[in-house]
Amino acid sequence: MLREEKKARARAAMADAAAALFAEHGYDGVAMTQVARAAGVSEQTLYNYFPTKESLVFDQADAFEATMLATLAGRGPDGDLLDAYRRWLDAFLLGPAARRAVENPGGMVRLVAGSDALRRALLDLAHHVAGALGPELERTAGYAPAAATALADGLVAVFVRTVERLGAAPNRRAVPAVTRRAHEALDALRPLVHSRS
């Protein structure tokens, strides 16, 4: 476990160094060599953890997928799917995390707002996660394939739109309005939750 903790700390230090450079110079103005130098690691070590510059921006991609799937799978047979997803979204992206994200010009939400390439990368990530979520909804909640796909796409779309709205937020005072919109969007998915066929 100690080795895994050490790797996690190293990964976080590299992502933090990248975020600081992105905040100062913009995403396009930073090279991987600069990130490695700022993090105090070799380029090869950086590439071992982050194979692309985009992966430095989306350093929480694995946690996004893993925590969301675990939350939905762990809700229990009678647990409400949308309530579980809302709790996950609030913990992972909204609340204190959203306030920090809005104030961090080198963080994912601000960088995505300013880059078409990163917007496309976010959509690719969302497509991947929705593709994993659909079969999980079939398996754990008994949805038919088409209903599971539609619901998975809808849930992940709420995440994407929330990232976009946070990226466009003028300051942290806008976070409650972004949160409200996300919750309203989830409520609009309720008919899909009740339609399993």
N, C-alpha and C positions, 0 to 999 in steps of 0.2 A: 504494500500500500504506500509506503514511503516513496518508492520510485514513481508511482502514479501521481502522487501529490507534487513531487518535484517537477514532473513533466507538465502538470497543470499550471504550476506557478510560472514556469518558463514560457509556456504558451500565452498566458495572460500578460506577462511582461512584454512579449513581442507585439501582441495586439495593442497594448497600451502605448507602446512606442510609436506604432503606426498611426494610432488615433491622434496622438500629439502632432506628428508630422503632417497628417492630413488636415488638421485644424489650422496649422500655420501656413502650409503651402498649397492646399487643395489636393484632391485625389490625383488629378493628372500631373501635378507638379512633384510627385514623390516617386522615387524608384525603390525597388526592393533592396538595392545595395545600401541606400540611406537608412531604411528600416533596420537592416541587420546591424549597421554601425551604431545606430541609436540604441538598439536593444543590447548591444555588446555581445553579439553572437556572429558566427560565420554565416555567409550567404547560404551555404549548404544546410546548416542547421535551420535557418529560417525556412528554406524550401521544404525541409522535412516536415515541418509543422504546417506550413501554409504554401501549397504548391503554386498559387497565383496571388496577385495583388488583390483581386476581388475577394479571395477567401479571408484576407485580413479584415475586410469590411464586414463580412458575414461570419465572423469568428464564433458566433453563437448559433449557427445553423443546426449543428447536431443537437444542441440543447433544445432548440425550438421544436424539432421533430420529436425527440425522445420524451421531453416533459409533456408535450401536448398529448401524444399517444398514451403515455402512462396515466395521465389525469383522466382521460376518457375511458380507458380500460379499467381504471380503478374506481370508477364511480359506483359500482355495484349494480345488480340487476334492476333495482327500482330507482336508481339515481337518474336525475334529469340531465340529459345530454347537454342542453344549452346552458344550464346552470353550471355544470362542470366546466364547459368551455369558457364561459364568462369568468369564472374564478381563475382559470389558467391564464386567460388573456390579461386580466387585471394584474396578476402577479408577474407575468413575464414581460409585458409591454407597457401597461398603463400604470397608474399610481406613481410611486417614487421613481420607478424606472423611466416613465415618460417625462417627468420633470427634468431628470438628468439628461435624457436624450435630447430634449428641446434645447438645452443649454450647452450641449457639446457639439461644436461645429465639425469635429473630427469623428463623430460617431455615425453609426449606420443610418439612422433616419435622416439626418441632415445631408449626408453624402449622397444617399439615394435621391433625395429631392433635387440635387444639383447635377445629376449625371444620368444621361440616357442609358449608358452601358450598365450602370449599377441598377437602374430601374428594370432593365431586361434581366439582369442576374437575379433580382428579387422575384420576378415573375417565373423564372426557371426554377428557383428554389420552391416557390409556392406550388408549381405544377408537380414537382417531385413529391412534396409532402402530401398534397391532395391525393396523389396516386397511391401513397402508402396508407392514407387514412380511409379511403373507400373500402378496400378489402377488410380493414380492421372493423369498420362499422357492419359489414356483412357478417363477419365472424362473431363479433361480441354482442351485437345488438339485433341481429336477425333481419337486417335490411336486404331487400332485393338489390341486385347489382346496379340497376339504373338509379334507384332511390339513394343508394349509398354513394354513388358517384356525384349526384346532384348535391347531396348534403355536404359531402366532403369539400366539393368545389365552393359551396356557399360559405362554409366555416372559414376556409383558408382565404377566401376573398375578403372577408371581414378583417382578417389580420393584415392583408396587403393594403387595403384602404386606410386602415388605422395608421400603418407606417407612413403612408403618403400624407395623411392629414397632420400627423405629428411633424413630419418634415417641413410642411408648409406653415406650421404654427408660428406666429410672430414672437411668442414668448411663453413662459410656463403658465401664465394665466389662462391660456387657451386650452390647457389639458382637460379641464372638466367638460368643456364642450365636445372635445374629441372623444372623451370617454362616453358621454351621453350618446353620441352618434353611433359608436361601436355597439353599445348595448341595444339601441333601437334597431340596428341592423340585425343583431342576433335574434331579437324578438320577431322580426319579420320572417325569419327562417322557421318559426315554430310550426307552420303547416307542413313543411318538409319533414320535420322530426316525427310528426304523427302519421306520416304516409310512408309505410314501409314497403309498399308494393311497387 
